[in-house]
Amino acid sequence: MSVIASLRAGFVALAALSLAACGINSVPAAEENAKRTWGDVQNSYQRRADLIPNLVSTVRGAAASETQVLTNVTEARARATSINITTEDLSNPEEFRRFQESQNQLTQALGQLRTVVENYPTLQSQGRFADLMTALESSENRIDTARTRYNEAVQAYNTEIRTFPSIIGARIIHGAKPMVPFAASEGADAAPTVDLDNIGAAPAAAPAANDNVPAADEPAAAAN
């Protein structure tokens, strides 16, 4: 190999190494990992949404007088499923806040439902209801895990695009923007209280979860 060819090969290798060091590969890799974990979050929330119609239908059959609480759950589910966050929205704080708030409201509505059904021993003894509540608990565990993994991936991505030398490629080539992580719900560090006098009131904000059980009142959306 001639000296010129050797120099050319060395220059190409050095250029490739320099580009890699500037985040050409690491930034999109971190971005794709965060987007992948967001898909897990969406699937987990969808599992919970698919479960709720059956749960509401079962409770209505044994506790028909609890119409306000059941209405709260149904309406909170409708709000939560009406807000769709794409991977492009992960860098939009306002859209992400709306999504999180709607899911938090659904979580709180389900908490009210749990409190109410404690007054119906017959309902709690039903095998179907017990299965649905077990599925709901499993869904919430899935959501908690998926949210944690998403936040970890977002932290890694946000750190990557702000750290030298990857910041060069992130700004000049990728135009990368920080992604929004889930925030802890307000008051999450305090023990919850239950006001039995206002148990039928409209729900406020709090976080969410899911499990893949077919809906009774409406067709379930597909969850992976």
ABEGO torsion letter per residue (X at the ends): XBAAAAAAAAAAAAAAAAAAAAGAAAAAAAAAAAAAAAAAAAAAAAAAAAAAAAAAAAAAAABAAAAAAAAAAAAAAAAAAABBBBAAAAABAAAAAAAAAAAAAAAAAAAAAAAAAAABAAAAABAAAAAAAAAAAAAAAAAAAAAAAAAAAAAAAAAAAABOAAAAAAAAAAGBBBBBBBBBBBGAABBBBBBAAAAABBBBBEBBBBBBBBBAABBBBBBX
